[in-house]
Structures are given as structure tokens and as C-alpha cells.
Amino acid sequence: MAERQLEFFARCASGFETVLAQELRGLGLHRVRPLHGGVAFFGARADGYRACLWSRVATRIQLVLARVPAANADELYQNAAAFHWEKHVRDGATIAVQAHGTNANLRNTQFTALKVKDALCDCLREVRGTRPDVDARQPDFAVNVALHEERATLFFNLSGESLHRRGYRQEGVQTEAPLKETLAAGILLAAGWEALAQEGGVLVDPMCGSGTFAVEGALIAAGMAPGLLRERWGFEGWVQHDRQAWEELLEEARAMAAQPYTAARIIAGDIDESAVQIAHDNATRAKVSSLVRFHVDDAANLARYLRGVRGARGLLVANPPYGLRLLSQAALPQVRAALSTAVDALPRGWQVTLVTPDLGMDTELGRVPDEVISCFNGPIEAWVRRYDLASSEPLTQEAVSLSGVQRSVRIADGASAQYAGRLRKVAKERTRWARKAGVTCFRVYDADLPDYPVSVDVFQGAGSNEGQLFAVIEERPRPRSVDVQRAGRHFADAVVLTAAVLDIPLENVVQKPWATDALYDRTREAMGERVACVSEGSWLYDVDLLGTSGKNLPLDLRLVRAYIGEHAAGARFANLFAAGDAATVSAAGGGARLTVTVDASKERLDWTAAVLRLNDLSGKQHSFVAQDVRAWLAREAKARRTYDLVLCSPPAFLAARGAQEAWNLADDLPKLLRLISRVLAPDGSCVLVLPVQGPVPDGALTCRDMTAKMIPHDFERSREHQRIYVLTHGHGY
């Protein structure tokens, strides 16, 4: 390869390709071209070294070694083996090979990496007589294989381990899930901090954690190379390594670091004293502690630390606590409020940049960001949100509550005023109806406006929560065509307006935003439970308002539970697929001779038993079976035990709740109904609850559609309510 014809590829976090390209051009590199996942550029070895030492945004600098045909494993091996590895891999160096991408014949990345590793080793054994050792963790020479269609690109990892490992963090002594250094630097550069620093501007991070923004901001302001503290580089195992060129670059960078003068000011604080100490230690190791003023305080008190900087231009940047570890209903409002207060304290004309997956931040600030960059902070999808405080004032909406109280509420979208008006109108009617009907938990809004596709349920507290009022607002799944940012703003606006209109404290508004399938389970698990004691009729229920644990009181099945209670006297009752619908309590309270609740989830059964105890209804006549419902039915039929009253609310799918076999409602319903017919008493009846898009029952039992009679008033307009049938042997209903 000619000295000026080396081709490099600098990898970076998705969304920051343009920022990285601008940075590399600023380093004097040539033929810079942003691509997906990184930036290509050309130059001499020294140019690659310069990118390794000076790039703040790149995660790796790779040298393109070759592009070879790779339609199948044999072709990949032959072409990789024909490459002159001896011209690149230093004698005695350890190696590692990784691969990504697939094609029709190479579908396993580990297998692809293995074929290239074998080709490399066989080549060196033929030339040198020995095979290199493999070191998957810290190799001297790391190869990456990128497979695309029928060609493979062979890269040499010039930089070694990820460039986010600057060297100023102490392993094992950091805050939980700190922001990666390369991502922090990319955010700062995208926010324009470099230009602000040169003007003597101010950088503020009121939630600094381990201080990544503060340290990276100081390195940028002082013009210090981010790679100066690293002790190990990938090119050290390279035959063509130019030690002299590297040492010259190091000396140049050290000379600049020795004079880190800057007029910029950096202020960083956190409410956690231990986090601030870690941040200070990181800044000390990075040799920039003199440039950062640290403090321990709540972000809401930022104003007291801004004295003396009012006349300067500045940037507030923050990575507020969030993620799977902090997505609790209690923590988020506090974090949002503190950050909003901090932003309000900033001088007009400042910039604000936040990295967060929390789409409710726009509503909290009352602003729409001027720019949004999608990124991943570790495994969590997030957005970099940039606000210009000079462009507008916070947006507010006057909302009148049901009791006539007028409140000024911050919102992100002026169109949300329509939601407030519609909610108030429907809620007034529903509240009057509920009071007259003696209903204490009911739905007040059900996606009435297309741009606000949420449901709002009201729960009046009882027992230990007597006198409290709760609301659960749940977002419907979003089609792919929906603008995620706009939908997120609308949901967050709906949350604060719901609290204002319904006279409910914001902390009692339980939020259930829609999450992608990939994040749904982890997000719900991290959110835990939000239990409140409520009543229905004469009975109390400790309900998980978040709906994460099966401790539920489905409001659309209110009349089903009433039917069970009315027909339970002296009956043998079976509740199949308990699903937290609390019908066992209705049956027990209605005088059932015995009840049996069957579900594969022991957690759901334990909750039902606990609710029976809460209402002084427990006893030996009530049993709970943690078993596949089909297996239980088969066993009961074989024993010739029958039941007078059965409730069956099968899920659409069941694969991980202890079922012996996977369950698919569309395929398995006929068999299930045949089993039920064998245990249903001659004069008995079975209430069957099916999803609106589910199959229609037929065959083994006489079926009567009772949906119209059993859907409550507050769900009559819903397009997603369930279908309800009463099944008998042809008589007895």
C-alpha cells in the first residue's frame, strides 16, 4: 500500500457520523466521507495515528486491509489466506478476529470470524512456521470482518480497544451506567460547545454523575488530546507501525496539554456527594480539575451557582437519571421538575442539550427541541434534544378542572388544549354516571381524539388509600408511520393535563407509555408495581395500577364480575386463566359453595388469595391451582368433577407462564371448549371472555353472545372491548 493511499474507517455511535466527519476534517484529514455507522477517510499512517489520538467522537479507527469475494465459506477462506498477513501481523503478536454481517451462505458471524482466523493462522504458519496465539480480550492485532452480500472487507483495528476508554476512569469506582466518553464528546460538539468555549462561554451540568460531560468539556476547551492517557494501542502489533511518527504526534499533543489555558468556565454538580467525588477524581486524572467547579446540590438549586456568569453565553448539558434502572413512577417527575427548574434559572439565549429516552421532557420544559438526534446510550434507545432558549418562552395552557379550579400547565404542543377540553367534557358526564351507579373505578377517556390515542381510568382509593384519587393513562400502540417525537409530546401533555382537569395530584397519575416490543418486558419489569387499594361494590382490591404483575381489576369486565356474584350462591365455581380479573372474590362474596382458581402463574394466584383474605372471605373452600388450564380440565374430567359456574378468560397467546404446551387461542379454543363441556354441570353455565379480534366459539356448547349486556357504559364507545359469551349445554341459562 502506497503511503498516501491508506484507507481508514472511523466508527462512531449511530447519529453522530456528521459530527465525526466535521471533527476529522478539522484534524486536517482528507477525502472524509460520512457513511452509516462511521466515516471513511484516506491518508498516511500518521493520519491514522492522528485520528486515534485526537478524535473525541470515534469509537475505533480501522485500516482497510482488503476487500475479497466471499460468496461462501470456502471462497472467504481462500481469499483471506491469500492475503499477505505477514506484512501486517508482527511476529509473536496475539490476534483476535470478529465479524459482523451475513449473506446467503454465511449466516453465523462466529463461523465467519473462525474462517478468517484460520486463514490468517494458516498463512502465517506457512510463511513463518508458527501460528499466532489468540487473545480474545486484549489482542496485539485485532481483525474485523464486515460481510456484505458476496464480499468481505478485512479491517485492522488500528486504535485497539474502544476509544471511549480514555484512561481517566478508575475501573469499579464509577457511578451506575455512566455516559460513554465518545458519546458525551459527540453531544458536546453537536451542541456547539467547542465554539462557545473559544468565546469564553460557560458549560453547566447540574446532574453530572461521574462527570463525563464536565471532563470531556474541559478537554475540548483546553485543546487537550483525549488519547494522551491511553497506554495501549492496536497499532503496536502492526509490522508497519511507524514509531517515530507516533512519538512526534505524542510530543506535539503533550506540549499543547502543558498549556491548557482557556477562558471557558465549567460548572458541574450532583445531588449525590459520592458521585461528585468520583467526578472530581476523574477530572484530576484527566488533568483538568482546575477547569471545573464542582458542587453537591440538587439541580433545582442551580441558580445559586450561576452568579457571576450571567453576562456570558452558555450551554447546559445533562444526562438525567433514566433507563431501565430508574424508570420508576416516583423518580421521573422529581428528576423532570428539578431539571426544569434548573433550565428556568438560565440566562436568556443559552442553549440546553439533554440526552434522554424520556419523551416527557419537552412537556416539562414547555418547549419543542430545535434538533433531535437519535442515539443509543448503552443498550437504551435515547435522543439528544437541543433547545435554544432564545427562540421562545415556555408554552403554557390554562386548564379548568372538574371542580372549577383554573391551573396553568406547561405543555409542549398547543394542540393539546383540544385534549383538555374533550377530557373535561367526557369526564363530567362519566363522573355523574359513576356517582349515580355507585361505581368507584371507571374509564373517563378512550382515544376520543386521533392525535391523543390514550385511555384514562379513574380509581377512587379505599381502605388504606381512602380519600385518594388515582388515574391510569395508557398509550395505545403506535403505528410505524407515527412521528415518535410528536406522539411522545402528546402523551406527556395528556398526562399533565389529566392531572389538572381531574383534580388529581400528578404523582397519582400512573403513566403507561407505549414501548417497543424489544423494550416492553424490560421496561415493565423495571417499573415494578404501583399498588393502590380500591373498591368495587362491597369488596376491596389491592390493585397494581401499572399492570405489571397481574394484580389487576379490568374495568371492562365489571359486569362480568357482577354476573358471577349474582349466580354464585351455592355454586361450584371455577375461574380459568385467572389473569387477575378478581372474579373469584365476586364468586366467594356471592356465596359460592367452593371456588377453584386455575392459572399457570403462581403470582396471580397468590394475589387472588391475598384479596380474599383482605375481604375476610378466605377459607378451605377456596383452592388455587398453579397448572396449565388444559391439564387441569383433563384431570377434573377424568375424575368426573363438575362445576356449576365457570369463568374462562383465555389469553391470545401463552408461552412462558408455566403452560405445558404453547397456547394459541385461534387454534386451541375448540379443544379448550370441549374440555370445559366435560366439567360443566348439566345446568351449569360458562362465561367466556374473548378478545375482539379472536375466534368465535362454536361446537361443544350452546353459545349466547352477551357482549351488549355485559359491556359497561364507560366502555360502550370503545373499539377494543372484549366479546363476552355465556355457554351452556343447551338449557339452564
N, C-alpha and C positions, 0 to 999 in steps of 0.2 A: 504494500500500500504506500503510495506516494505521501510525503509529509503533509501536503496541503489537501489531501483527498480523503482524510478520515471522516467517516460519517458517524455522528453521535445521536443518541436519543435520550432526552432528559424526561424522566417520568414525573408525574405530579398528580395531586388529587384532582379528580374529575371536576370540571367547572373552573379550574384555575390555569388552563392552558394559555389563555391570552395574557394573563398576568405574568406567567413564566416566560413567555416569548418576549414580552417587553423588558423583563429583567435581563434576559440573555443578550438582547440587543444592546442594553446598557453596559454590558460587560465587554462589548466590542466583538461579539461572536458573529459569524457570517452565515448567510443563507438560512436564516432562522424561519422555521415554518411550524406553526401550531397544528397539531393533529389530535385525534381523540386519545386522551389519557397521557399526553405529553407533548414535547416539542422536539422536532428534528433540527439539527444544525451541523455544519461542516467546519473543519479546521485542522490544525496541527495538534500534536499531543498536548502541548502547553495550553491550547484552548480547552481541551477536555479537562485538564487539571484545574484550570481557572474556574470552570463551571462547578467542579467538585468542591473547591474551596470557598467560592463566593456565592453560589446560588442559595438563596434563602427559601425558595419555593419548591425546588426539585426534590423528589424523594430518592431518586437514583440517577446516575449518569452512566449510560451504557454505550459501548462502542459496537457498531455493527461490524461483525466479522465476515459474514457471508449470507447469501440467500440461495437456498438449494431446493431442487424439486423434492417433494415429499408426499407423493400420492399414497404411499403405503409404508409399512414398517421397513421393508427391505430397501426400498428406494431411499428412505430417510437415512438408514444406517450406512448404506454405500456412499452416499454423498457426504455425510458427516465424517466418515472415516477417511475420505479422500482429501479432506481439508488439512492444511499443514499446521496442526496443533502445536508442533514442536517450535514453531516460530512465535508462539504466544504464551504457552504454559511454561513457567520457569521450572527447571529441573528440581525435583524434590517438593514442589508445591502441592498442597492438598487441593482437591477440586469438589465442586458440587454442581449439579445440573437441575434446573427447574424448567417446567414447561407450562404454557397455557394455550388454549385454543384447541379445536378439534376439526376433523374432517370425516369423510365417509368411512375411511378405514382406520383412522387413528382417533379413537373416541375416549381414550383414557390418558390423561395428562401425565400420570406417573409412568405409564408404559412408554410414552413418547420420550420423557426425560431419560428413562432407562436405556432406550436405544441409542440416544445421543451420547450418554455416558459411556456405554460400551464401545461406541465408535471412537470416542476420544481416547479411551484407555488402550484400545487395540492399536490405534495409530501410534501412540507414544511407546508402547511396548515394542512395536516393530522398529521404530527409529532408535530408541534408547535402551531397549532390552528390559525395561521395568515398567510396571503400571503405576500410576499415581494413586495415592490413598484418597479416600473420600471422607470429607468432613462436612456434614450437612449443616452444622451450626455456624462455624467460622472458617470457611474455606479460604485458601490463599487466592484461588482463581475460580470465580463463580460464572457459570454459563446460564443464560436464559434462552429458551427456545420458544418462539412465537409462531404458532401454526395458523395459517390462513389458507383455506381451500387446499390446493395441492402444492403449496410452497411453505417452506420454513425459513424463518430468519434466525440466525445464530448471533446472539449478543454476548459480549463480555461485560460484566458488571464492573466498570472502572472505579466506582466510588466505594464498593464494598457494602457493608450493612447500611440500612436506610439512613439517609442524610438527616432525618429528624433527630437522630441521636447525636446531638451537638457535643455532649460531654459535660454539660453543666448540671445535669440532674444526678442525684445520688440514688442508685437503684434501691428500691424498697423503702424509700423515705419520702414518697411523693403523695399528694392528695389523690383521692379516688378518681380514676379516669381523667387524667389531665389532658388538655388540648395538645395535640402534636405540634412540635415546633414549626415544622414546614407549613402546616395549615394556618397556624397563628400568623406567621410571617406573610403568607399569601393574603390573608384577610387584611392585614395592616397595609400592605402595598395596594390592594384593591381599593382600600378606603382612602388612599392618598396621603398616608402618614409620612412618607418619605419627603414629599414636597412641604408638608406642614412643618416637619422637623427642621428642614433647612431654613424656614422662615422664623424659627424660634417658637414654634407652636407648643401646645400642651396636649399630652396624651393621658387619659384618665381611664383606669379600670377599677370600678368600685366593687367588683366581685372577682378578685384576682386569683383566688385559689393558689396554685403553686407558682403563679407569677409569669406564666409563659408569655402573655401579651406584653407585660412590662419589660421582661428581659429581651424579647425579640425587638420590641420598640426601641429599647436603648441601643441595641446592636446596630439597628438601622440608623438611628440618629447620630451615633458616633462613627459610622462608616467602618465598623469592625467586621471582619470576615467571620461568618458563622461557623466555618470549619476549623478554626485555629486550635480548638481544644481537642479535636479528634486525634487519637493515637494510632489508628489502624485504617488503612485504605486498601481498596481492591486491587489497585494497580501495582502493589508491592509484589504480587505473584506473577507479574507480566514480564515476559522476556524483553519487550521493547520499552520498558519503563525508562524514562529519561530523568535520572535523579537530579542532575544539575538544574534542569528546567523547573522541576518541582521545588527545589531549595530556593531558587530565585523568587518564585511566587510567594513562598512562605516568608522570606525575608521582607519582601515588599509589604505583605499583609501585617507582619509584626511591627514594622515601622509605623504603619498607619494606626495600629492599635495602641501604640505607645503614646499617641497624642489624641485621645478620644474627646477633644473639645467639641461641645455642642451647646447651643443656646436653648435647645429644646428642654422642656420640663415634663417629667413623668411622675404621675401620682397613682399609687396602687393601694387598694385596701380590701379587707375582707372581714366578715364578722367573726371568722374562726381564727383565733390567735395562733394556733399551731400551723395553719395554712400560711399565714403571713410570715412566720418564722422560716418555713420551707422556701417560700418565695424569696425572702431576703438571702437565704443561703445559696439559692440558685443564682441570684444576681451577683453574689460575691464570687462564686466560682467562675461566672462568665465575665468577671472583671468590670461590671457595670453598676455595682451597688451605689456608687457615688452619684449616679444619674437618676436614681429612683427614690422617691419619697414614699415610704410605706406607712400604713396606719391600720389599726384594728378598730373597726366600727361597722355598723350597719350601713348598707348602701344608701338607705333613706337619709342618712346624715351627711351626704357628700358635700352639701353646700358649705359646711364649716371648713372644708379642706380646699376650697376654690378661692379663698381670699388671696388677693394679690395676682390672680391670673385673669381677672375679668376683661382686661383690655386685649388679651391675646386670642388668636384663633385656636381652635382645639378640636379634639376628637375623643369622644367617649366610646370605648370598645369593651365588650363584655361577652363572656361565655357563661351565661347564668346557669345555675344548677338545673338540670333536667335529665332526661334519659330514663332508661328502664329502672334505674336505682332511685329516682326522685320524682317519678310521675305519680305522686300522691295527691289526692284531692285537697289535703290540708296544706301542703307545702307550696304548690304552684301559685295560689292567689297571693301569698305573702311575698314570694320572690318577685312576681309581677309588680305588686304595689311598691315594693322597695325600689325596684329599678325605675319605675315610672316617676317616683319622687326624685330620684337622682337626675333623671333626664330633665325634669321640670326646673331643676336648680341650675342648669347650664345656661351660659350667656346665649343670647340670640345669635344665630349664624354659625353655631358649632355643628359638627357632624356627629352622628351616632351610628355605630355599626355593631350589630348583635349576631352571634351565631347560635341558633336555637332551632329545635324542631317544633317549638310551641307557636302555632299559628294564632294564638290568642294575644300575642304581644302587640300586634297592631292596634287592637281594641284598647288594650291597657294604655298605650301611648296616645291613642286618638289620632293616629297618623297612618298613612299608606307609604311604604318604603319607596324610595326613588329607584332602587335597584335590588333585585333578589338573585342570589347565586345559589344554586343547588349544590350540596356537597354531602360528604359522609364524615361524621366525626366518630372515628372508630367504626362500629357496625351500625351506628344510628344515622338514619337519613335526617339531615338538617338543612337549614337555609341561612345564608349570610344575608342579613337585612340591613340596608343602608338608608338612613333617614337624614334629610337636610333640614335642620331646624329653622333655616331662614326662609324656606319655601312656604310654610303655612303654620297656622296655630292649631292646637289640638281641636278635634271635632267633637262637639257635644250634642246630645239630644235631650230635650225636655220630655220626660215620661211621666204620665199621670197614673198612679196606682189604683187598684180597685177600691181602696179606702179614700181616694181623692187627694192623696199626697203627691205633690209635684216634685220630681227629682231630676237633677241634671246628671246625665250619664255620658261618659266618654264612649264613643263608637268609632269604628274605622270607615264605615260606609254610610253615607247619608240615606241610602235606600232602606236602611234598617228601620227607619221611622214607620214604614208600612207594616213591618212585623209587629212593632209595639202596638200599633192601632188595632191590628187584627187580633192579636193575643188578648188585648183588653176586652174587645167586644165578645169574643167566644168565651173567655174565662168568666165574664159576668153572668152569661146565660148558664154555663155549666155549674157555677158555684150556687146559683139559685136552685137549679135542679137537684144538685147533690144534697143541699140542706133540706129540701123538701122530701127527698127519697131516703134520707138517713145514711147517705154514702159518704165516707170519710176519705177514701182514696180513689181518685178518678183522673181521667185524661181531660186536659183543657185545650190542647192544640195538637193537630195531627197533620202536619205538612200541608196546611191550607194554602200557603204561598209557594210556588215552584222554586223560588230562589232561597227559600228557608225551609228545606226539607227535614224538619226535625219533629219529634213528638215531645210533648211536655206533660208529665204526670205529676199530680199533686198528692202528697201524703201528709195527713194530719197525724201528728205524733200522739201516742197513747202510752199508758204505763209509765215507764222510766223516761219517756220523751213527751209526756203530757204538756200541752201548751205550745209545742214547737210545730213549725210547718216546714216541710221539705218539698223540693221539686226535683224531678229527674228529667233532664233534657238529653235526648238521644238523637244523634245524626244518622240519617239513612245512608246506605252505601252510595258512594259517588260513582257515576259512570266515568269512563276514561276521558270522555270529551269535556268534562267539567274542569274549569280552571281551579286548581287546588288552592291557590292563594286567595282567590275571591271567596271560594267556599269556606275556607278557614276563617276569613274575616266575618262572614255572615254567621257562622256558628258561634264565634266568640261574642259578636254583637248580640246575638239572640240570648246568650247566657246572661249577660249583664242586664239586658232589658227585661228578661223574665224575672229576675230578682226584683227589679224596680217595680214592675207592673203588678206582680203578685204579692208584694209586701213581704218578701222572704229574704232573710239575710243571705248575702252572696255565698257565705261558707256553707249554707244549707242547700245550695243549688248543686246537685250532683251531676257532673258532666260525663257524657259518654260519647266522645267524638268518634267518628268512623276511623278505623285503622285498616291498613292494607292487610291482606291475608298473612303476609310474611311476618308482620309485627303484631298481629292481633293477639295471639296467645301470650307472647312475652309481655306485651303491654298490659293486658288484663291481669296477668299474674302479678306484675309489679305494682299495680294499683291496689291490690289487696281487696279489702271489704270496706263497705260503709254501711254499718248496721244501724237501723233505727227501729224502735218499737212502734207499731201501728196497729190499728184495729180494723176488723171487718165484721159487722154485726156484733155479736157478743164476744168475739174471740180476738185475742192478741197474737201478734206475729212479730218476731224479731227478723226483719227483712233486710237482706243485703241490697241496698238501693243501687249499687254498681252492677249487680247481676253477675258477679264473677264466680260465685261459689254454688249456685243452685238454690240458695236460700231466698226464693222468690215468691212473690204474690202476683201472678199475672192478672192484671186488671180486666183484660178482655174475657177471662173465664169466671168472672164474678157470679154470673147467673148459673153457670155450671156447678159451682160450689153450692149455691143456694138450692139447686135441684137435688144434689146429693144429700144435703142436710134434710130436705123435706121428705125424701124417700128412704131415709136410712133407718128409721125406727124398727128395731128388731131384726134388721137385715145383716147378712154376712157380706161384708164389703171388701172388695179388692181394688187397690189403687196400683195400676200397672204403669211403669215408666214414671215414677213419682214426679220427677222434673220440678220439684219444689212448688207444685201448684196448691199445696195446702189443703187439698180436698179431704185428706184423712181426718183433719181436725173437724171439718164440717160433718163428716160421717159420724165421728165419735160424739160430737156435740149433739147430733140429731138422734142419738140413741141406738147406734148400730150395736148388734149383739157381739160382733167381733169385726176387726179390721186387719187386713194384711197389706203392707205397702212393699212393693217389689221394684227394685231398681238395681242396676249394676254398680251404682255409685254409693258407697257406704256413707260418704259425706252428706249426701242428700237425705239419706235415711236417718242419720243422726240428728239432722236439723228437724225433721218431722217429729221425731221422738221428743226433742227438746221443746218444740212448740206445744205438744200435747201436755208436757209437764208444766209449761208456763200457764196453761189454762186449766190445770187440775183435772186433766182428762186421761192421764196415763193409767195403765193397768195391764194385767196379764192377757186381757182380751185383745190387746193391740200388739201385733207382731211385725217385724221388719226383716225382709229377706234381701240380702245383697247377692243377687244372682241374675243371670241372663233371664229375661222375662219368658222367652220361649221355652227354656229348660224348665222353669218353674211351672208353667202351664202344663207341659207334658207330664211332669211329675204329679201334679194335682189331678189331672185327668185319669192317670193310671190308678191313683188312689181313690178315685170316684168321689172327690170332694167337690162340692158345688158352691156357687156364690149367687146371692140374690141381686146384688148391685155391683157393677164393675165400672170403673173409670179407666179408659185406656187413652193415653196421650203420647203416641209413639213419635220419636224424632224422625226427621227425614233420613239421616244417616247416623250410624253408630259404629265406631271402630276402636275407640280407646277408653271405654268406660266399663271394662270388665266383661263385655259381651263375649260369649264363647265363639261366635262367628260374626263376621261383619254384617251390618244391617243396612238394607236399602229399602226404604218404605215402598217405593214403586214396585219392587219385585217381591218383597216379603209380606206385604199386607194380607193377601189372600190366605197364606198359611197361618198367619197370626190370628185371623178371624176364625178359621177352622178350629184352632186350639181353644180360643175363647168360647166358641159354641159348645165345646165339650165340658167346660167347667161352669157354664152359665145355667142356673137353675131353670126349670121349665117355665116358671112365671117370672123369671128374672129379667133385668134389663141392663144393657151396657151402654154407657155414654162414650162415644168415640169422638176424639178431637183430632182433626187433620189439618195440615197447612193448606192455605188457599190454593196453592198450585199442586197439591198432592193428588193421589189417585182417588177414585170413587169406590166406596165399599160395595161389594156385591157377593152373592153366593150363599154362604153358610147361614146367614141370619137375615131376618126381615129388617129392612132399614128405613128409618124415617128421618128426613132432613129437618133438624130443629134449629138451624142456624138463625133464622129470622126471629125466633122466640128467645134465643139464648145469647144474642149479642146485645150487650148493654147499650143504653142510649148514648153514652160518651164514645162509643166505638162504631156507631151506625154509619158514619161517613168514611170510616177507614177502608182503604182498599186492600189492607193486608191482614184483616182479622181472619181468624181461623174458621173452618167449617165444622159444625157440630151435628152429630147424628145420634139417635137412640136406636139401638139394635135389640131385637127380641127374637124369640123362637116363633113368632107369628101371633102371639097372644100375650096378654099380661101387661101391656102398657096402658 
